[in-house]
Amino acid sequence: MAGKAHFTERNGPVSVPIYRQPTRTGVVFVVSKALPQGGRERKSFADFEAAKAHAKRVARTILERGSAVSTLSDDETSALALLRSTATARGVTLRAAILDAEAAMAVLGGQTTLRAAAEAVVAAGARETLSGHRVSVAEAVGEFLRDKETSGRSSRHLRDLSSRLSRLAREYVGSVSTLTPTMIRQWVGGIPGLGPRSRNNFLSAVCSLVSYCVRRGWLVPDQCDTSRIDRWTTAPGEIEVFTPEELRLLLRHADDRILAWIVLGAWTGLRAAEIARLRWKDIRWEGEADAQWGYVEVPAGASKNAAKLRGRARRLIPMTKALRVALIRLRSQDPMERIVAYKWPNRLAAMVARKAGVEWKANGLRHSFGSYRLALTQNENQVAMEMGNSPQVIFAHYRRVVNKVSATGWFDVPPSDRECPTVGSTVEA
């Protein structure tokens, strides 16, 4: 990690730096250490003392590991130096050379030597096959996308990956064995007309491809360490919210194709993709003391952060009375039917906004829920559980965007002037 260390933990000859890194939500302290198999491990901590304690453990581990190296004989030390020199001359790291030799000997199973195997391959004219398997980037992209498709990824995710990686396959003619961190960053940085966030999205897609190639054995793990690629700095986006009156206008002009999508976004804060996965079985009509109007359940498989959150991905969001009234009117008798069947709800919602004379705001319903809900509850942990974010993100993005008076008004808006003239305050603080 570039830059001057904020603090360095020392244990004898071992030094472990701690870097102070600004983020969109504040500051984190990063401890970076080299891994035996190559690359680096970085751990971030919101608390400096926690980072310092981790650095102290790392320094102790490195020191203990180093004591074993000091017992090498002179011949062993010379052999290690020769191996490093040979590896450097061939453009690979010492770790990569050792790991490659270890993997090759495992394949041979002790039946012959590496030299004998290499000579046999050359004699058979198979040099091109062994050199990174000579799998082209285009072939790797095709295999990767087919694997993602069979693993059940959403069509939206697949379209995004295909769009980005197909461009790489068109513009980079060569085998995956020639990919390097420098080449990847230069390629992403050279795409015209992209902002920092879009470049980072391209970079994430390519890094996923590289990881797939390593798992398939087309790349040596240390050969293309994508963790060394610097990402582009993104400026925090300004949160835009709808006013209660704008929401009232949207609901007044929405028909049944889009009404459920709007009320779920406005009064649960669900992401568009999460709403698209909801079925009527996910609506819990039975109320409880702290949620008298029932719940909307977001199953773990429908949550955007399911893989990251694991068992905590499932969420229960209390319904407002207004939301319950709207959903009861739209309710299907088939529990497995999707609540919103329209394919492009964002596009239809924007058309409704134009008809209502309201400026459409991207992610405005979710941002509005987060802002008004936090103003009403003053509890970022609760809002984070309902929205599927971290408390730090909720506090940084939604704190003091709106006041409590307007928050009460937001959740007082009826789903339809004709169906529910007045619903009263519907969210418990």
Secondary structure, 3 states (H helix, E strand, C coil): CCCCCCEEEEECCEEEEEEEEEECCEEEEEEEEECCCCCEEEEEECCHHHHHHHHHHHHHHHHHHHHHHCCCCHHHHHHHHHHHHHHHHCCCCHHHHHHHHHHHHHHHCCCCCHHHHHHHHHHCCCHHHHCHHHCEHHHHHHHHHHHHHHCCCCHHHHHHHHHHHHHHHHHCCCEHHHCCHHHHHHHHHCCCCCCHHHHHHHHHHHHHHHHHHHHCCCCCCCCCCHHHCCCCCCCCCCCCCCCHHHHHHHHHHCCHHHHHHHHHHHHHCCCHHHHHHCEHHHEECCCECCECCCEEEECHHHCCCHHHHHHHCCEEEECCHHHHHHHHHHCCCCCCCECCCCCCHHHHHHHHHHHHCCCCCCCHHHHHHHHHHHHHHCCHHHHHHHHCCCHHHHHHHHCCCCCHHHHHHHHHCCCCCCCCCCCCCCCCC
